[in-house]
Every structure is written in structure tokens, then in C-alpha cells.
Amino acid sequence: MKSNKYIENLQSKSAAELNEELVAAKKELFNLRFQNATNQLENTGRIKEVRRNIARIMTVITQKQNSAE
């Protein structure tokens, strides 16, 4: 599946890279919500996809922190 490759890609990154990706995803989500509020967003499904990607990133960060302890 597409998400499995994305998760494997996330797991191979360092903590700093994961944090950078998290910030970028949150900015993208903010922009998508802003576009949706102003009726400029055509693909509303992208919001759901970005939210799930944020959750995946946060899950990988948590797993890395727990395995380091």
C-alpha cells in the first residue's frame, strides 16, 4: 500500500527530519483549511490525507522516543 511505503520512509528519517516534516505538514494543513474557508479548495480530500500524515509522523516520533528510553 501507499501508506506502508510512506511509513517506512518516515521510520528511516532522523528525529530532526521528522520534526521538519511535521512542521511542513502542519503549515500545509493550515493553508488547506484557509483555502477551504474561502471556497478556493477544489480537492477537499487532501485535508483528510494531510491530517492522517501528521498523525503518522507523530506516531513515528513517539515510537522513536519510546525505543530510545
C-alpha positions in Angstrom: 0.0 0.0 0.0 1.0 3.6 -0.4 0.8 4.4 3.3 3.2 1.5 4.2 5.9 2.9 1.9 5.3 6.4 3.5 5.6 4.9 7.0 8.8 3.1 6.1 10.2 6.3 4.6 9.3 8.1 7.9 11.0 5.4 10.0 14.2 5.8 8.2 14.4 9.5 9.0 16.1 11.1 12.0 14.2 13.0 14.7 15.2 16.4 13.3 14.0 15.4 9.8 10.7 14.2 11.3 10.2 17.4 13.1 10.8 19.4 9.9 8.3 17.3 8.1 5.8 17.7 10.9 6.1 21.5 10.7 5.7 21.4 6.9 2.6 19.2 7.1 1.0 21.5 9.7 1.7 24.5 7.5 0.1 22.7 4.6 -2.9 21.8 6.7 -3.3 25.4 7.8 -3.2 26.6 4.1 -5.7 23.9 3.1 -8.1 25.0 5.8 -7.7 28.6 4.8 -8.4 27.8 1.2 -11.4 25.7 2.2 -12.8 28.6 4.3 -12.5 30.9 1.3 -14.0 28.4 -1.1 -10.8 28.1 -3.2 -10.1 24.5 -2.4 -11.0 22.1 -5.1 -9.8 18.8 -3.6 -11.2 18.7 -0.1 -9.9 15.1 0.4 -6.4 16.5 0.7 -7.3 17.8 4.2 -8.0 14.3 5.4 -4.9 13.0 3.8 -2.6 15.6 5.4 -4.3 15.1 8.8 -3.5 11.4 8.6 0.1 12.1 7.5 0.5 14.4 10.6 -0.7 11.5 12.8 1.7 9.1 11.1 4.6 11.4 11.7 3.7 12.0 15.3 3.3 8.2 15.8 6.8 7.5 14.4 8.3 10.3 16.6 6.7 8.7 19.7 7.9 5.3 18.7 11.5 6.6 18.3 11.3 8.3 21.7 10.0 5.2 23.4 12.6 3.0 21.9 15.4 5.4 22.9 14.4 5.1 26.6 
